[in-house]
Amino acid sequence: MLKLLFWLVVALIVGLFFAIRNANRVRAEQQEREQARALESVRCAQCGVFVPEEKAVRRDGQDFCSWEHADQWHREHH
């Protein structure tokens, strides 16, 4: 009976080790994706300034650094 308990504890420790290792790997991959996404930028169609893609304003199929530039570009081109 003592041997069975010993092997159950060993199996539990090994399982926890692999679960923690996998969780750390997933967390590292998520951080890498977030950093890569933060580095992606687009160019404002009105002024040419590069802004992070997540902060850009999208209108009429174009990217802009602000709603003011989107409105200004829209007035000039439509």
MDAnalysis code that builds the backbone (N, CA, C; Angstrom):
import MDAnalysis as mda
import numpy as np

u = mda.Universe.empty(234, n_residues=78, atom_resindex=np.repeat(np.arange(78), 3), trajectory=True)
u.add_TopologyAttr("name", ["N", "CA", "C"] * 78)
u.add_TopologyAttr("resid", np.arange(1, 79))
u.add_TopologyAttr("resname", ["MET", "LEU", "LYS", "LEU", "LEU", "PHE", "TRP", "LEU", "VAL", "VAL", "ALA", "LEU", "ILE", "VAL", "GLY", "LEU", "PHE", "PHE", "ALA", "ILE", "ARG", "ASN", "ALA", "ASN", "ARG", "VAL", "ARG", "ALA", "GLU", "GLN", "GLN", "GLU", "ARG", "GLU", "GLN", "ALA", "ARG", "ALA", "LEU", "GLU", "SER", "VAL", "ARG", "CYS", "ALA", "GLN", "CYS", "GLY", "VAL", "PHE", "VAL", "PRO", "GLU", "GLU", "LYS", "ALA", "VAL", "ARG", "ARG", "ASP", "GLY", "GLN", "ASP", "PHE", "CYS", "SER", "TRP", "GLU", "HIS", "ALA", "ASP", "GLN", "TRP", "HIS", "ARG", "GLU", "HIS", "HIS"])
u.atoms.positions = np.array([
    [0.804, -1.186, 0.000],
    [0.000, 0.000, 0.000],
    [0.857, 1.263, 0.000],
    [1.958, 1.215, 0.727],
    [2.848, 2.363, 0.801],
    [3.489, 2.642, -0.554],
    [3.815, 1.570, -1.294],
    [4.394, 1.752, -2.630],
    [3.398, 2.424, -3.567],
    [2.135, 2.050, -3.492],
    [1.105, 2.644, -4.336],
    [0.968, 4.135, -4.036],
    [0.969, 4.485, -2.787],
    [0.878, 5.894, -2.399],
    [2.102, 6.665, -2.895],
    [3.279, 6.068, -2.767],
    [4.509, 6.701, -3.262],
    [4.405, 6.988, -4.755],
    [3.973, 6.006, -5.544],
    [3.895, 6.195, -7.001],
    [2.800, 7.192, -7.381],
    [1.722, 7.259, -6.621],
    [0.698, 8.273, -6.864],
    [1.244, 9.681, -6.628],
    [2.017, 9.855, -5.574],
    [2.628, 11.150, -5.287],
    [3.627, 11.525, -6.382],
    [4.426, 10.559, -6.832],
    [5.387, 10.809, -7.905],
    [4.650, 11.213, -9.181],
    [3.577, 10.500, -9.513],
    [2.802, 10.822, -10.713],
    [2.186, 12.217, -10.602],
    [1.697, 12.570, -9.433],
    [1.125, 13.890, -9.216],
    [2.185, 14.974, -9.399],
    [3.358, 14.777, -8.860],
    [4.440, 15.759, -8.989],
    [4.848, 15.914, -10.452],
    [4.984, 14.814, -11.162],
    [5.350, 14.868, -12.581],
    [4.254, 15.579, -13.383],
    [3.002, 15.269, -13.100],
    [1.890, 15.926, -13.791],
    [1.871, 17.425, -13.540],
    [2.087, 17.826, -12.297],
    [2.143, 19.251, -11.969],
    [3.306, 19.943, -12.669],
    [4.434, 19.273, -12.744],
    [5.593, 19.838, -13.416],
    [5.263, 20.148, -14.875],
    [4.672, 19.186, -15.579],
    [4.341, 19.396, -16.985],
    [3.221, 20.426, -17.161],
    [2.267, 20.468, -16.264],
    [1.189, 21.450, -16.355],
    [1.729, 22.870, -16.175],
    [2.603, 23.059, -15.215],
    [3.195, 24.377, -14.977],
    [4.076, 24.782, -16.151],
    [4.850, 23.843, -16.663],
    [5.714, 24.142, -17.804],
    [4.891, 24.546, -19.022],
    [3.789, 23.846, -19.271],
    [2.927, 24.170, -20.396],
    [2.272, 25.539, -20.200],
    [1.826, 25.841, -18.990],
    [1.210, 27.137, -18.712],
    [2.209, 28.270, -18.933],
    [3.437, 28.075, -18.524],
    [4.471, 29.096, -18.736],
    [4.747, 29.296, -20.220],
    [4.743, 28.226, -20.989],
    [4.983, 28.314, -22.426],
    [3.855, 29.078, -23.105],
    [2.614, 28.784, -22.725],
    [1.457, 29.480, -23.300],
    [1.520, 30.965, -22.958],
    [1.854, 31.289, -21.717],
    [1.943, 32.689, -21.292],
    [3.039, 33.415, -22.081],
    [4.172, 32.786, -22.294],
    [5.257, 33.408, -23.057],
    [4.844, 33.645, -24.508],
    [4.133, 32.700, -25.108],
    [3.668, 32.866, -26.489],
    [2.675, 34.011, -26.585],
    [1.794, 34.160, -25.605],
    [0.833, 35.261, -25.602],
    [1.549, 36.602, -25.500],
    [2.552, 36.684, -24.663],
    [3.309, 37.923, -24.520],
    [4.031, 38.274, -25.815],
    [4.583, 37.271, -26.497],
    [5.263, 37.518, -27.766],
    [4.279, 38.048, -28.809],
    [3.076, 37.455, -28.867],
    [2.065, 37.925, -29.822],
    [1.644, 39.355, -29.514],
    [1.473, 39.677, -28.229],
    [1.078, 41.031, -27.849],
    [2.159, 42.036, -28.210],
    [3.414, 41.675, -27.996],
    [4.511, 42.575, -28.341],
    [4.600, 42.770, -29.845],
    [4.429, 41.702, -30.607],
    [4.476, 41.819, -32.062],
    [3.325, 42.682, -32.566],
    [2.154, 42.514, -31.988],
    [0.999, 43.307, -32.401],
    [1.224, 44.776, -32.046],
    [1.856, 45.061, -30.923],
    [2.108, 46.435, -30.515],
    [3.084, 47.119, -31.462],
    [3.943, 46.353, -32.107],
    [4.926, 46.923, -33.021],
    [4.361, 47.179, -34.413],
    [3.229, 46.589, -34.747],
    [2.643, 46.795, -36.062],
    [2.045, 48.193, -36.120],
    [2.357, 48.910, -37.196],
    [1.850, 50.264, -37.324],
    [1.334, 50.493, -38.737],
    [0.528, 51.529, -38.874],
    [-0.027, 51.910, -40.166],
    [0.254, 53.386, -40.371],
    [0.178, 53.799, -41.626],
    [0.483, 55.192, -41.963],
    [-0.807, 55.977, -42.178],
    [-0.868, 57.140, -41.605],
    [-2.027, 58.013, -41.765],
    [-2.102, 58.474, -43.217],
    [-3.261, 58.292, -43.850],
    [-3.432, 58.675, -45.250],
    [-3.411, 60.188, -45.422],
    [-3.642, 60.944, -44.351],
    [-3.684, 62.400, -44.453],
    [-2.312, 63.030, -44.224],
    [-1.655, 62.673, -43.137],
    [-0.396, 63.358, -42.788],
    [0.848, 62.483, -42.935],
    [0.674, 61.161, -43.054],
    [1.818, 60.277, -43.251],
    [2.475, 59.786, -41.977],
    [1.967, 60.183, -40.841],
    [2.537, 59.745, -39.565],
    [2.187, 58.281, -39.334],
    [3.130, 57.528, -38.793],
    [2.873, 56.131, -38.452],
    [2.309, 56.060, -37.042],
    [1.239, 55.297, -36.894],
    [0.603, 55.109, -35.590],
    [0.417, 53.613, -35.356],
    [0.387, 53.187, -34.084],
    [0.123, 51.766, -33.817],
    [-1.218, 51.363, -34.421],
    [-1.260, 50.195, -35.011],
    [-2.466, 49.733, -35.692],
    [-3.682, 49.733, -34.771],
    [-3.471, 49.412, -33.499],
    [-4.591, 49.335, -32.569],
    [-5.159, 50.708, -32.209],
    [-4.392, 51.779, -32.420],
    [-4.868, 53.129, -32.114],
    [-5.306, 53.882, -33.364],
    [-5.121, 53.298, -34.520],
    [-5.462, 53.972, -35.767],
    [-6.974, 54.027, -35.964],
    [-7.405, 55.041, -36.693],
    [-8.803, 55.201, -37.068],
    [-8.926, 54.711, -38.502],
    [-9.919, 53.863, -38.763],
    [-10.103, 53.314, -40.103],
    [-11.406, 53.860, -40.678],
    [-11.313, 54.474, -41.861],
    [-12.493, 55.022, -42.530],
    [-12.269, 54.973, -44.031],
    [-13.287, 54.579, -44.757],
    [-13.252, 54.508, -46.222],
    [-12.064, 53.673, -46.719],
    [-11.711, 52.632, -45.978],
    [-10.618, 51.759, -46.387],
    [-9.236, 52.345, -46.168],
    [-9.152, 53.455, -45.474],
    [-7.879, 54.118, -45.198],
    [-7.631, 54.138, -43.693],
    [-6.358, 54.285, -43.324],
    [-5.979, 54.400, -41.915],
    [-5.586, 55.840, -41.624],
    [-5.954, 56.314, -40.430],
    [-5.666, 57.689, -40.033],
    [-5.187, 57.712, -38.587],
    [-4.491, 58.796, -38.244],
    [-3.992, 58.935, -36.874],
    [-5.051, 59.507, -35.945],
    [-6.103, 60.129, -36.492],
    [-7.158, 60.705, -35.661],
    [-8.435, 60.830, -36.484],
    [-9.553, 61.052, -35.771],
    [-10.820, 61.252, -36.472],
    [-10.804, 62.556, -37.255],
    [-10.077, 63.556, -36.765],
    [-9.997, 64.823, -37.484],
    [-9.361, 64.625, -38.862],
    [-8.290, 63.861, -38.926],
    [-7.644, 63.603, -40.211],
    [-8.520, 62.731, -41.103],
    [-9.262, 61.804, -40.504],
    [-10.179, 60.983, -41.294],
    [-11.263, 61.852, -41.915],
    [-11.826, 62.770, -41.139],
    [-12.848, 63.678, -41.673],
    [-12.272, 64.605, -42.731],
    [-11.090, 65.135, -42.487],
    [-10.457, 66.034, -43.448],
    [-10.170, 65.305, -44.760],
    [-9.644, 64.105, -44.688],
    [-9.349, 63.333, -45.902],
    [-10.652, 63.012, -46.643],
    [-11.692, 62.667, -45.896],
    [-12.973, 62.331, -46.499],
    [-13.560, 63.537, -47.245],
    [-13.464, 64.732, -46.648],
    [-13.963, 65.946, -47.315],
    [-13.175, 66.248, -48.589],
    [-11.872, 66.026, -48.558],
    [-11.019, 66.349, -49.714],
    [-11.142, 65.340, -50.854],
    [-11.498, 64.101, -50.553],
    [-11.487, 63.054, -51.577],
    [-12.872, 62.543, -51.966],
    [-13.917, 63.093, -51.410],
    [-15.264, 62.646, -51.792],
    [-16.147, 63.813, -52.112],
])
